Amino acid sequence: MNKWIQNVLLAFIMSCSMTALFSSTPYFWMKLNIFHIPIVFIVIFCLTVGIAEDVRNSFKKVFKFEKRKDKRPIWQVGVGMIFFFTQVGFVEVFGRYLMGFELGGMPLYFIFAFMNAFLLTVVYEEIFYPKQSKIQG
């Protein structure tokens, strides 16, 4: 279940990034929607679900996750990053009107995404890794 959630969120991040990249093109078929969901997003999401596991494993190899003695800190950073970019991607594709608000020059959706990512990482760890948090806590 843990890997499945991470893979789906990673596929969501990749498809949001590609959809946001292609949304500013002048081609009308890039802007077609079904129930306010861009068709490009649906197609790219279906494609990225298949490669999400490989992308996640390549990040593990780059950061030498398996060779670390204490895997918990890098795990928390990785899951926090997934939660952060998922929320940012959601705003970029489905809530573009929220991108205009700022707090002291910083886009407000970045601030909320960072705070939520921190809280979601703590909750996620309590659900999937309750023994680790009790041993170290």
C-alpha positions in Angstrom: 0.0 0.0 0.0 2.9 2.4 0.9 4.6 1.9 -2.5 1.3 2.2 -4.4 0.5 5.5 -2.7 3.9 6.9 -3.5 3.8 5.7 -7.1 0.4 7.2 -7.7 1.4 10.6 -6.2 4.7 10.5 -8.2 2.7 9.8 -11.4 0.4 12.7 -10.5 3.4 15.0 -10.0 4.8 14.1 -13.4 1.5 14.5 -15.2 0.8 17.8 -13.6 4.2 19.1 -14.6 3.7 18.1 -18.2 0.2 19.4 -18.3 1.2 22.8 -16.9 4.1 22.9 -19.4 1.8 22.2 -22.4 -1.1 24.3 -21.2 0.3 27.6 -22.5 0.7 26.3 -26.1 -1.6 27.7 -28.8 -3.0 24.3 -29.8 -6.7 24.0 -29.0 -6.5 20.3 -28.4 -4.1 20.8 -25.5 -6.9 22.8 -23.7 -9.7 20.3 -24.1 -11.3 19.3 -20.8 -13.6 16.6 -19.5 -15.4 17.6 -16.3 -12.7 20.3 -15.8 -9.9 17.7 -16.1 -7.5 18.4 -19.0 -7.4 15.5 -21.5 -3.6 15.9 -21.7 -3.5 15.3 -18.0 -5.5 12.1 -18.2 -3.3 10.7 -21.0 0.0 11.6 -19.4 -1.2 10.3 -16.0 -2.0 6.9 -17.6 1.5 6.8 -19.1 3.3 7.9 -16.0 1.6 5.4 -13.7 3.6 2.7 -15.6 7.0 4.4 -15.0 6.5 5.8 -11.5 8.1 2.7 -9.8 11.2 3.0 -12.0 11.5 6.8 -11.3 11.2 6.2 -7.6 13.8 3.4 -7.7 16.2 5.6 -9.7 15.9 8.4 -7.0 16.8 5.7 -4.4 19.9 4.8 -6.4 21.0 8.4 -6.9 20.7 9.2 -3.2 22.2 5.8 -2.2 19.2 5.0 0.0 19.9 1.3 0.4 23.5 1.9 1.6 22.6 4.3 4.4 22.6 3.1 7.9 19.8 5.4 9.1 17.2 5.5 6.3 14.6 7.5 8.1 15.8 11.1 7.4 16.1 10.6 3.7 12.8 8.7 3.7 11.1 11.7 5.3 12.6 14.1 2.9 11.5 12.0 -0.1 7.9 11.6 1.1 7.7 15.3 2.1 9.0 16.2 -1.4 6.3 14.0 -3.0 3.5 15.6 -0.9 4.9 19.2 -1.6 5.1 18.8 -5.4 1.7 17.0 -5.5 0.1 20.0 -4.0 2.0 22.5 -6.1 1.1 20.5 -9.3 -2.5 20.4 -8.3 -2.6 24.2 -8.0 -0.8 24.6 -11.3 -3.2 22.5 -13.2 -6.6 22.6 -11.4 -6.4 25.9 -9.4 -4.5 28.4 -11.5 -6.6 31.2 -10.0 -4.9 30.5 -6.6 -1.4 31.3 -8.1 -2.0 35.1 -7.9 -2.1 35.3 -4.1 1.2 36.2 -2.3 2.4 36.6 1.2 5.4 38.9 1.5 6.5 38.2 -2.1 6.2 34.4 -1.8 3.3 32.7 -3.6 0.8 31.6 -1.0 0.3 28.2 -2.5 4.0 27.4 -1.9 3.6 28.3 1.8 0.5 26.2 2.2 2.0 23.3 0.3 5.1 23.4 2.5 3.1 23.4 5.7 0.8 20.7 4.5 3.7 18.5 3.3 5.3 18.7 6.7 2.1 17.7 8.5 1.3 15.0 5.9 4.7 13.5 6.3 4.3 13.2 10.1 0.8 11.6 9.7 2.0 9.3 6.9 4.9 8.1 9.1 2.6 7.4 12.0 0.4 5.3 9.7 3.0 3.3 7.8 5.9 3.3 10.2 4.5 3.3 13.8 7.3 1.1 15.2 10.1 3.3 14.0 8.6 6.5 15.5 8.0 4.8 18.9 11.5 3.3 19.0 13.2 6.6 18.2 10.7 8.8 20.1 
